[in-house]
Amino acid sequence: MKKIFDAVLRLVLCLCVLAPAVSCGFDEDDDVEATYPAELLGAWSGVDAVISVTIDDGEPVETTTDLSRSHIAINPNGTFVSYDNVESADKWQEKERGFWAYKEGRLYVTSNRGDDKMYSVDLLTAYSLVLTSTQTDTDDEGGKTVIRTTATYSRPQ
């Protein structure tokens, strides 16, 4: 159980910066087109994340995590910045920054830590953004853990 909790905690922390995800290994040579929906740009406030953990094809276990202390800014120049608020409503601190690209309903992100992540854009309107990522891990004994995270964002009020 501790192993599952540790994995889920890592994913939630990464999700706060647009991240837990599957490494997609993209780079500038992968022909990611420069077009994107205009609604994607701007500031987004975290709402929540539903995390589903499935071990060895068993029944998924779901938890919901509050993302209200997380904000992201998606800029038209292909950069993003994420912010966390851990102390008070007035103290937002930069957590991470990096680059993004959009292609065929997928958001590809490379953070300043060098992590490549891919998100499926499940919903995008002027006021709502829903991103889903899937991570599959195999332990030393061949056990498979699949973690699917669906994060919901809205425009700041």
C-alpha positions in Angstrom: 0.0 0.0 0.0 2.9 2.4 0.8 4.2 1.7 -2.7 0.9 2.8 -4.2 0.7 5.9 -2.0 4.2 6.9 -2.9 3.5 6.5 -6.6 0.3 8.4 -6.4 1.9 11.2 -4.4 4.7 11.6 -7.0 2.1 11.8 -9.7 0.0 14.4 -7.9 3.1 16.6 -7.4 4.0 16.3 -11.0 0.5 17.0 -12.1 0.6 20.3 -10.4 3.0 21.4 -13.2 1.0 19.7 -16.0 2.5 16.6 -15.2 2.4 13.0 -14.2 2.7 11.4 -17.5 4.2 8.9 -19.9 7.5 9.9 -21.3 7.0 10.5 -24.9 10.6 11.4 -25.8 9.7 14.2 -28.2 12.0 16.9 -29.3 12.2 19.6 -31.9 12.8 17.0 -34.6 9.5 15.2 -34.0 7.4 17.4 -36.3 5.1 18.8 -33.6 3.1 21.4 -35.5 3.0 25.0 -34.2 -0.8 25.3 -34.3 -3.0 25.1 -31.3 -6.5 26.1 -30.1 -6.5 29.7 -28.9 -8.5 28.6 -25.8 -5.5 26.7 -24.5 -3.5 29.9 -23.8 -3.6 31.9 -20.6 -3.9 31.3 -16.9 -5.5 28.1 -15.5 -6.4 27.3 -11.9 -6.4 23.7 -10.7 -9.7 22.3 -9.6 -9.1 18.6 -8.8 -7.4 15.4 -10.1 -9.0 12.0 -10.2 -6.2 9.3 -9.9 -7.0 5.7 -10.8 -4.4 3.1 -9.8 -4.7 -0.4 -11.3 -2.3 -3.2 -10.2 -1.8 -6.3 -12.3 -5.1 -5.8 -14.2 -7.1 -5.7 -11.0 -9.9 -3.4 -10.1 -8.9 0.3 -10.2 -8.7 2.2 -7.0 -9.7 5.9 -7.4 -8.9 8.9 -5.3 -9.6 12.6 -5.8 -7.0 15.3 -5.0 -7.6 19.0 -4.6 -5.6 21.1 -7.0 -6.9 24.5 -5.9 -3.4 25.5 -4.7 -2.0 25.0 -8.2 -2.0 27.4 -11.2 -0.5 27.2 -14.6 0.2 29.8 -17.3 0.3 28.6 -20.9 2.0 31.2 -23.0 1.7 31.8 -26.8 5.5 31.6 -27.2 5.5 27.9 -26.3 6.4 28.3 -22.7 4.6 27.4 -19.5 5.0 28.3 -15.8 3.4 26.5 -12.9 2.8 28.0 -9.5 2.0 26.6 -6.1 0.4 28.2 -3.1 1.2 26.4 0.1 0.9 29.2 2.7 -1.8 31.7 1.9 -4.0 32.9 -0.8 -1.7 35.8 -1.6 1.6 33.9 -1.9 2.0 32.1 -5.2 5.5 30.8 -5.8 6.9 29.6 -9.1 7.3 25.9 -9.1 8.4 25.0 -12.6 8.7 26.3 -16.1 9.3 24.7 -19.5 8.1 24.4 -23.0 4.9 23.0 -24.6 3.6 22.0 -28.0 0.1 20.9 -29.1 -0.7 18.3 -31.8 -3.8 16.3 -32.6 -5.5 16.7 -29.2 -2.3 16.1 -27.2 -0.3 18.5 -25.1 3.5 17.7 -25.0 5.4 19.3 -22.2 9.1 19.5 -21.4 9.9 20.9 -18.0 13.1 22.7 -16.9 13.9 19.4 -15.1 14.2 17.7 -18.5 11.0 15.6 -18.1 9.0 14.9 -21.3 5.3 14.3 -20.7 2.3 13.8 -22.9 -1.3 14.7 -21.9 -4.5 13.9 -23.8 -6.7 17.1 -23.9 -10.1 15.6 -23.1 -11.9 18.9 -22.8 -11.0 22.4 -23.8 -13.3 25.4 -23.8 -12.8 29.0 -23.0 -13.4 28.2 -19.3 -12.4 24.5 -18.8 -9.4 22.3 -19.4 -9.2 18.6 -18.7 -5.9 16.7 -19.1 -5.3 13.0 -18.8 -2.0 11.2 -18.4 -1.2 7.5 -18.1 1.9 6.1 -16.5 2.7 2.3 -16.6 5.4 0.9 -14.3 6.7 -2.6 -13.9 8.3 -3.7 -10.7 11.2 -6.2 -10.4 8.9 -9.1 -10.0 7.0 -8.3 -13.2 4.0 -6.7 -11.5 2.4 -3.9 -13.6 0.9 -0.7 -12.1 -1.1 1.6 -14.3 -1.8 5.1 -13.0 -4.2 7.3 -14.9 -4.6 10.9 -13.8 -7.3 13.2 -15.0 -6.8 16.8 -13.9 -9.4 19.6 -14.3 -8.5 23.2 -14.5 -10.7 26.3 -14.9 -10.0 30.0 -15.5 -9.0 32.0 -12.4 -11.9 34.0 -10.9 
